[in-house]
Amino acid sequence: MTAVRTHPQGTTPPPRLPVREKSGARDRGGALSPMLTRLAAERATGVLERERGSLYLAEGRVVHAESPLAPGLDVLLLAHGTLAPAVWQDAVDRADEEYGAARLLLDAGRVPRGALELCHLEAVFDAAYFALAPSSTPGHFRYGAGHWLGAVRPVPVDAVERETLRRRELLNRLWPDPLSDGAPLRRSDAVAAPTPTARQSAVLALADGVRTAPDIARELGRQAFHTLVDVRRLAAAGLLTALFPPPRVHHAATAAVPGLPPRHALAESTGTAAAPPSPGITLPRVNDPDITLLKRLRDALEAL
Amino acid sequence: MANTETTLKECLASIEGATGVALVDYTSGMALGTMGGSKTFDLNVAAAGNTDVVRAKMRTMEHLGLKGQIEDILITLNDQYHLIRLISGRGGNGLFMYLVLDAKRANLAMARHQLRKIEEDLEV
């Protein structure tokens, strides 16, 4: 039997390709949150707090959603000059149980109803996408808690769940690697890549190896999900890569200790990494253009 | 000044031959509001699918270096017209109105004119 050599003898073998996570595909089958379905059925009022965000319910319908990963309604409204920051702050300060901030703004004629409704709806679905993401910790519900914004346009729970699933599938179809959703991003050189659109160019310009997709969304005053769509399209085109593993500040500091001979510093850093298996040492840099190309090829073949 | 629901209602009520209408965010493909449609015509599916139509046209315009803005896109079927009218939202993202017309009853020129008027009232 002839052994097929994939690399010439005497050279080091190419690094092993990272295995893609399949968890995203598995989770799509089941319900997003059985607890949410139950709360909708019993027409509960309060706030459902989950690992990556919260959903506010009023009589079993979603009235608001928040997530640290999605820019809030304030960012969306203020970034594009729909509302002056002082006017927003004033409404937030004066809001109480009876008159939510939304109603104060509308009654004072500070913002057109259509604009507020749509911005709010988009902010709710944007935050709900993250709040309903698969999590490792159980969510909990606080009965009776309201939100200072007040109700704008309540949305049925099943509509939120359906849209969240549709969004997951859309992202998966664009580019199946979820790494770029949370990792720092940086530009990469692609051969024969399509020209990015104006919106995508704005995202690319902020990809500096430090900012993540949610950071970029906040900076541009755009919905986080919109940014994820652009980021996945750019990743598929080979114009953007996620830094994996994320840069470790601690390591850089150890290696840069003055006075230590380079060899010593190297031995020390590998020594510390050997105790808990560190992804920083064992996995190859996926920003290598060859590996990025191979990954794209593999993903394209798998998608067939 | 109108909210989304009254705008969608107005489309169905005042535009002759209109059978369904949706207001769609074209980056996410989400319908922010729908009205009309039927069991066999799911406006949410139409909304998501037609974002690809808008995206393809926008890309082509960028490739060609055309600086003009798309006002509307018309798709004619043998028995229906589908009219897509682009709107720029204040939230800094693109939206479009998607209108389904019955070809036998509709007056296309009139429908386009009315849709433009309705969009002007919708302050998004």
Interface residues (C-beta under 8 A of the other chain):
Chain A: L76 L77 A79 H80 G81 T82 P112 R113 G114 A115 E117 L118 C119 L121 E122 F125 E163 R166 R167 L170 T195 T197 A198 R199 L220 G221 R222 Q223 F225 H226 V229 D230
Chain B: M1 A2 N3 T4 T7 L23 D25 T27 S28 G29 M30 L32 A48 M58 R59 E62 H63 G89 R90 G91 G92 N93 L95 L122 E123 V124
